[in-house]
Amino acid sequence: MIAFSKFVEVCSLLLAACYSYQTVYMIVALLPAKWFNKRSNSPFSAPELHSFAVLIAARNEESVLPELIRTINSQTYPAEHVKIFVIADNCTDGTAAAARRAGAVVYERQNCAQIGKGHAINSLLTSIKEEFSWANFDAYLVIDADNLLEPDFIEQMNVTFSEGHDIITSYRNTKNYGPGWIAACNSLWFIREAKYLNIARKRLHTSCAVSGTGFLFSQRLLCEMGGWHFNCLTEDIEFISWAVANGYSATICEKAVLYDEQPTKFLQSWRQRKRWARGAMQVMRSQGGGLVRAVFKKHSFAAFDMLMATFPIVLFSNFIVCINIVALVFALFYLDYSVIEFMQTVGWALISGGLIFFLMGFFATITEWKKIRANPFIKILTVFTFPLFMLSYTPITFAAILSKTEWKPIVHNQCKTLEEVSEKKGA
């Protein structure tokens, strides 16, 4: 039993060592941005005006899609350089008609065999290639149908794109931080990801990650990929993992802000995060080998970082569950290991994990206070509910292994305007 305890201790230390570098990320993110800006003696010149294709995969989104398109049509960037494309994917409502009325180029797709956003995006890109040619656009923006864009979103993305980046992500904020602790905690996770992961990565000149929406890839990269071949349950993670394993790097344009809608019910969040966990397993099967080779053959820290962002989500959460099950068996059937000792082990694990997640939420809330669209009470309350939300990932990932997980759409009904969201600025 002593050997078993030592084994658990070694595994815990290994997990801590794997994630220790993120402490550096937190410190870097808190330092003044000017310390990391490149100084140049060359005179300032306006960035080149590039052409953008906005890709929107929508499934039964007629209530929210028109408002997104309105924020795209209201951009400060010249409208003649932006084209909006919508793929109405397996829709049973008026999504296609609503998108056409709003001025988008719309394609409709009915395919019950190939379900998911990845398949929809690939179908949309194939249609664009056939009717318009990929060469007509310098870059492609992936935006979810429930999003809202700040007026200068594309303008800011163009500034960063003009610096020569092939993959760019944005600052992902939320339009429904207030209604319920589930939506608020989900939102805080993405705000923290932008501030304490991607902005830090950018400052340290390593690759950022993309997360579902609000990211851009260049025409050059699209042509090299030959289309969008990322069709697992988390196609965004599969894409960035492939890119990093093959020597590409992503950056973040933190001035480009969008607002996403988060699930408000725990069951919705459970299904969504279960899909993410299952998708992480699929990514490890398809891209894990390439990332490992990049770590050892190319000495790529970015590849290691992507591994840590994906692999431990599945492995360590469920490893801890299995360890605790084994410990409980010892507690019940062996005299030298009591149930009390088992409870102490589990208790300390929960307390230490909860404290770490509390600090994550606390720093993200304090530093991003003015960017969070919610009243002060909701902001403070979310700091305390965030640890519970994050600890629930353990049973969720365990369930993802034991049960079949399929892609299911999240119902979006937060039909807010950008003006309504912005009213809470600085609250």
C-alpha positions in Angstrom: 0.0 0.0 0.0 3.0 2.3 0.6 4.1 1.7 -3.0 0.6 2.6 -4.2 0.7 5.9 -2.2 4.1 6.7 -3.7 2.8 6.0 -7.2 -0.1 8.4 -6.6 2.3 11.0 -5.3 4.6 10.7 -8.3 1.7 11.0 -10.7 0.5 14.1 -9.0 4.0 15.7 -9.2 4.3 14.7 -12.8 0.9 16.5 -13.5 2.1 19.6 -11.7 5.4 19.6 -13.6 3.6 19.3 -16.9 1.5 22.4 -16.2 4.1 24.5 -14.3 5.0 26.5 -17.4 1.5 28.0 -17.3 2.6 29.9 -14.2 5.0 31.8 -16.5 2.1 32.5 -18.8 0.2 34.1 -16.0 3.1 36.3 -15.0 3.8 37.3 -18.6 0.1 38.2 -19.1 0.1 40.5 -16.1 3.2 42.4 -17.2 2.9 45.7 -19.2 2.2 45.0 -22.9 4.8 47.6 -24.0 7.6 45.4 -22.6 6.9 42.8 -25.3 6.1 45.1 -28.3 8.7 45.1 -31.0 10.2 48.5 -31.6 10.8 49.6 -35.2 12.5 52.6 -36.6 10.6 52.3 -39.9 7.8 54.9 -40.4 4.2 53.8 -39.8 2.3 52.8 -42.9 -1.4 51.8 -43.1 -2.0 48.1 -43.5 -2.9 46.7 -46.9 -6.7 46.2 -47.4 -7.2 42.5 -47.8 -10.3 40.7 -49.0 -12.1 38.5 -46.4 -14.6 35.7 -46.7 -16.7 35.3 -43.6 -17.7 31.6 -43.1 -20.8 30.9 -41.0 -22.1 27.4 -40.4 -25.6 27.7 -39.1 -28.1 25.1 -38.0 -31.6 26.4 -37.1 -30.2 29.8 -36.2 -32.8 32.1 -37.8 -33.4 33.9 -34.5 -29.8 35.0 -34.0 -28.1 34.9 -37.4 -29.5 38.2 -38.8 -28.1 40.2 -35.9 -24.6 38.7 -36.5 -24.8 39.7 -40.2 -25.9 43.2 -39.2 -22.8 43.6 -37.1 -20.7 42.3 -40.1 -22.4 44.8 -42.4 -21.7 47.6 -39.9 -18.0 47.0 -39.7 -15.6 50.0 -40.1 -13.7 47.9 -42.6 -14.6 48.6 -46.3 -17.6 46.5 -47.2 -16.4 45.8 -50.7 -13.5 43.8 -49.2 -15.9 41.5 -47.1 -18.1 38.7 -48.4 -20.5 36.8 -46.1 -21.1 33.1 -46.8 -23.6 31.0 -44.9 -24.0 27.2 -45.0 -27.5 26.3 -43.7 -26.6 22.9 -42.4 -29.4 20.4 -41.9 -31.8 23.2 -41.1 -35.5 22.7 -40.5 -36.4 26.4 -39.9 -36.0 29.6 -41.9 -32.2 30.1 -41.4 -31.4 30.1 -45.1 -34.1 32.6 -46.0 -33.1 34.9 -43.0 -29.5 34.8 -44.2 -30.4 35.7 -47.7 -32.6 38.6 -46.6 -29.7 39.9 -44.6 -27.5 39.9 -47.7 -25.3 36.7 -47.3 -24.5 34.2 -50.0 -26.3 31.1 -48.8 -25.8 27.4 -49.6 -28.0 24.7 -48.1 -26.8 21.3 -47.1 -28.8 18.2 -46.0 -26.6 15.3 -45.0 -27.5 13.1 -42.0 -24.5 10.9 -42.5 -21.8 13.5 -42.1 -22.9 15.7 -39.2 -21.0 18.5 -37.6 -19.4 21.8 -38.1 -16.3 20.5 -39.7 -18.3 18.8 -42.5 -20.4 22.0 -43.0 -17.3 24.2 -43.3 -15.7 21.9 -45.8 -18.9 21.8 -47.9 -19.1 25.6 -47.7 -15.4 26.0 -48.9 -16.0 23.6 -51.7 -19.0 25.6 -52.9 -17.0 28.9 -52.7 -14.2 27.3 -54.7 -16.6 26.2 -57.4 -18.5 29.4 -57.7 -16.0 32.2 -56.7 -12.5 30.6 -56.4 -10.5 30.5 -53.3 -8.0 33.0 -54.9 -10.6 35.8 -54.7 -10.1 36.0 -50.9 -6.9 36.6 -49.0 -8.2 35.1 -45.8 -11.2 33.3 -44.3 -12.9 34.2 -41.0 -14.8 31.4 -39.2 -17.6 32.9 -37.1 -20.5 31.2 -35.3 -24.0 32.1 -36.1 -24.8 33.3 -32.5 -21.9 35.7 -32.3 -21.8 39.5 -32.4 -18.8 41.5 -33.6 -17.4 44.8 -32.4 -17.5 47.4 -35.2 -13.7 47.3 -35.7 -13.4 43.5 -35.5 -12.4 42.9 -39.2 -10.3 46.1 -39.3 -8.2 44.9 -36.3 -7.9 41.4 -37.7 -6.7 42.9 -41.0 -4.0 44.9 -39.1 -2.6 41.6 -37.6 -3.1 39.7 -40.8 -1.0 42.4 -42.6 1.9 41.4 -40.3 2.1 38.1 -42.2 0.3 35.6 -40.0 -1.5 32.6 -41.5 -3.7 31.9 -38.4 -5.2 34.5 -36.1 -7.6 34.1 -33.3 -9.5 36.9 -31.5 -10.6 37.9 -28.0 -13.7 35.8 -27.2 -16.1 37.6 -24.9 -19.7 36.7 -24.2 -23.1 38.3 -24.7 -24.9 36.4 -21.9 -22.5 36.4 -18.8 -25.4 37.3 -16.6 -28.2 34.6 -16.8 -27.1 31.8 -14.6 -23.8 30.5 -13.2 -23.3 28.0 -16.0 -23.2 30.6 -18.7 -21.0 32.9 -16.5 -18.5 30.2 -15.7 -18.3 29.0 -19.3 -17.7 32.6 -20.3 -15.0 33.2 -17.7 -13.1 30.2 -19.1 -12.9 31.7 -22.6 -12.0 35.1 -21.2 -9.2 33.5 -19.1 -8.0 31.6 -22.2 -7.7 34.8 -24.2 -5.9 36.7 -21.4 -3.8 34.2 -19.6 -3.0 31.7 -22.4 -3.2 33.2 -25.9 -2.0 36.7 -25.0 0.9 35.3 -23.0 1.7 32.9 -25.9 1.8 35.8 -28.3 4.2 37.8 -26.1 6.5 34.7 -25.8 6.4 34.1 -29.6 4.8 30.7 -29.4 1.6 29.5 -31.0 -1.8 30.5 -29.8 -4.7 28.1 -29.8 -8.0 28.6 -31.6 -11.3 27.8 -30.0 -14.3 27.3 -32.2 -15.1 30.7 -33.4 -13.5 34.1 -34.2 -10.4 32.8 -36.0 -8.9 33.4 -39.4 -6.8 31.3 -41.7 -5.0 32.5 -44.9 -5.8 31.6 -48.5 -2.2 30.3 -48.7 -2.8 27.9 -45.9 -6.2 26.8 -47.3 -4.7 26.0 -50.6 -1.9 24.0 -48.9 -4.5 22.1 -46.9 -6.6 21.5 -50.0 -9.8 22.1 -48.1 -11.1 21.7 -44.6 -10.4 18.1 -43.5 -11.0 18.4 -39.8 -14.2 16.7 -39.0 -13.9 15.4 -35.4 -16.1 16.6 -32.6 -13.6 19.4 -31.9 -12.6 20.4 -35.4 -11.0 23.6 -34.1 -8.5 21.7 -31.8 -7.9 19.2 -34.6 -7.0 22.1 -37.0 -4.6 24.0 -34.7 -3.0 20.7 -33.6 -2.4 19.8 -37.2 -1.1 23.3 -38.0 1.4 23.3 -35.1 2.6 19.8 -35.8 3.3 20.9 -39.4 5.2 24.0 -38.4 2.5 26.7 -38.6 1.9 29.1 -35.8 -1.2 31.1 -34.7 -1.3 34.5 -33.0 -4.1 36.5 -31.3 -5.5 39.9 -32.2 -6.6 41.0 -28.8 -8.2 44.2 -30.1 -10.6 42.1 -32.3 -13.5 41.3 -29.9 -16.5 39.1 -30.5 -19.4 38.1 -28.2 -20.4 34.4 -28.0 -23.5 32.8 -26.5 -22.9 30.2 -23.8 -25.3 27.5 -22.7 -27.3 28.5 -19.7 -28.4 25.0 -18.4 -26.1 22.5 -16.7 -27.4 19.6 -19.0 -26.6 21.7 -22.1 -23.1 22.5 -20.7 -22.6 18.8 -19.8 -23.4 17.7 -23.3 -21.2 20.4 -24.8 -18.2 19.6 -22.6 -18.7 15.9 -23.0 -18.4 16.4 -26.7 -15.3 18.5 -26.2 -13.7 15.7 -24.1 -14.6 13.0 -26.7 -13.3 15.3 -29.4 -10.0 15.7 -27.5 -9.6 11.9 -27.6 -10.2 11.9 -31.3 -7.6 14.7 -31.8 -5.1 12.7 -29.8 -5.6 9.7 -32.1 -5.4 11.8 -35.3 -2.8 14.5 -34.4 -1.1 13.3 -31.2 1.6 11.4 -33.0 2.4 14.4 -35.1 2.6 16.7 -32.1 4.9 14.2 -30.2 7.2 14.0 -33.2 7.3 17.8 -33.4 8.3 18.0 -29.8 11.2 15.6 -30.0 12.4 16.1 -33.6 11.7 19.8 -34.1 12.1 20.7 -30.4 8.7 22.5 -30.7 7.5 24.1 -27.5 4.3 25.0 -29.2 3.6 21.3 -30.0 4.2 20.5 -26.3 1.8 23.3 -25.3 -0.9 21.9 -27.6 -0.4 18.4 -26.2 -0.8 19.8 -22.7 -3.9 21.7 -23.8 -5.5 18.5 -25.1 -4.0 15.3 -23.8 -4.3 15.8 -20.0 -7.9 16.8 -20.3 -8.7 13.2 -21.1 -5.8 11.3 -19.5 -5.3 12.9 -16.1 -8.9 13.5 -15.2 -9.9 9.9 -15.8 -6.6 8.6 -14.4 -7.4 10.4 -11.1 -10.9 8.9 -11.1 -9.4 5.4 -11.6 -6.8 5.9 -8.9 -9.5 6.9 -6.4 -11.6 3.9 -7.3 -8.6 1.6 -6.7 -7.9 3.5 -3.4 -11.5 2.9 -2.3 -11.2 -0.8 -3.0 -8.1 -0.9 -0.8 -9.9 1.2 1.8 -12.8 -1.3 1.9 -10.9 -4.6 1.8 -7.4 -4.0 3.3 -6.8 -3.2 6.9 -3.7 -1.0 6.3 -5.6 1.6 4.4 -8.7 3.0 6.0 -11.8 4.7 4.5 -10.8 7.8 6.5 -7.4 7.9 4.7 -9.2 7.6 1.4 -11.5 10.4 2.2 -8.6 12.6 3.2 -6.8 11.9 -0.1 -9.8 12.8 -2.1 -10.6 15.8 0.0 -7.2 17.3 -0.3 -7.3 16.7 -4.1 -10.6 18.5 -4.3 -9.4 21.4 -2.1 -6.1 21.9 -3.9 -7.8 21.7 -7.3 -10.6 24.0 -6.2 -8.1 26.5 -4.9 -6.2 26.5 -8.2 -9.4 27.1 -10.2 -10.5 29.8 -7.7 -7.2 31.7 -8.3 -7.6 31.3 -12.1 -11.1 32.8 -11.9 -10.1 35.5 -9.5 -7.2 36.9 -11.6 -9.2 36.7 -14.8 -12.1 38.5 -13.3 -10.0 41.3 -11.7 -7.8 42.0 -14.7 -10.7 41.7 -17.2 -13.3 43.4 -15.0 -14.2 46.2 -17.5 -14.5 43.8 -20.4 -17.0 41.5 -18.7 -20.5 42.5 -19.6 -22.3 41.8 -16.3 -23.1 43.5 -13.0 -20.5 43.4 -10.2 -22.5 40.9 -8.1 -22.5 38.3 -11.0 -18.8 38.9 -11.6 -17.9 38.3 -7.9 -20.3 35.3 -7.6 -18.7 33.6 -10.6 -15.3 33.6 -9.0 -16.7 31.3 -6.3 -18.8 29.1 -8.6 -15.9 28.7 -11.2 -14.1 26.0 -9.2 -17.2 23.8 -9.0 -17.7 24.3 -12.7 -14.2 23.2 -13.5 -14.2 20.3 -11.1 -17.3 18.9 -12.9 -15.0 18.2 -15.9 -13.8 15.0 -14.1 -17.1 13.1 -14.2 -17.8 14.7 -17.7 -14.6 13.3 -19.2 -15.1 10.0 -17.5 -18.7 9.8 -19.0 -17.2 10.7 -22.4 -15.1 7.5 -22.3 -18.0 5.2 -21.2 -20.7 6.5 -23.4 -21.2 7.3 -27.1 -20.9 11.0 -27.8 -22.4 12.6 -30.9 -22.5 16.1 -32.2 -25.6 17.9 -31.2 -26.4 21.6 -31.8 -26.7 23.9 -28.8 -30.0 25.9 -29.0 -29.2 29.7 -29.3 -32.0 32.1 -28.3 -30.1 35.1 -26.8 -31.3 37.4 -29.6 -29.4 40.5 -28.3 -28.1 43.4 -30.3 -24.6 44.6 -29.9 -25.9 47.8 -28.4 -27.7 45.8 -25.7 -24.5 43.9 -24.9 -22.4 47.0 -24.8 -24.7 48.7 -22.3 -23.1 46.6 -19.6 -19.6 47.8 -20.5 -17.7 48.8 -17.4 -20.4 47.7 -15.0 
